[in-house]
């Protein structure tokens, strides 16, 4: 099962339940109707902001941990020089 299939398998029922609660077809558990009417319309925006914060924090952590891999840095430089040499051998101007 691919990631997209797993995501859609979870997302479609969650969106359906959300819409049914928003349209008052299903009752909201543990919340009064007034609180549900205040929370449910802004829930997608809250999830979007939460996803953005998670994405930015994971990018920041990746940048902080990037210099912790000197072996990967050396390997990447070696691959770049190898690719440049192969391109020069085929007559492509690299620099």
HULIN-V876684 format. One record per run of one state. SS is the DSSP state (H for helix, E for strand, C for the rest). FROM is the first residue (numbers start at 1). TO is the last residue. Records with the same first field share a line. If there is no record, write none. Layout:
SS = FROM-TO ; FROM-TO
//
This chain:
C = 1-2 ; 23-32 ; 69-69 ; 90-95
H = 3-22 ; 33-68 ; 70-89
//
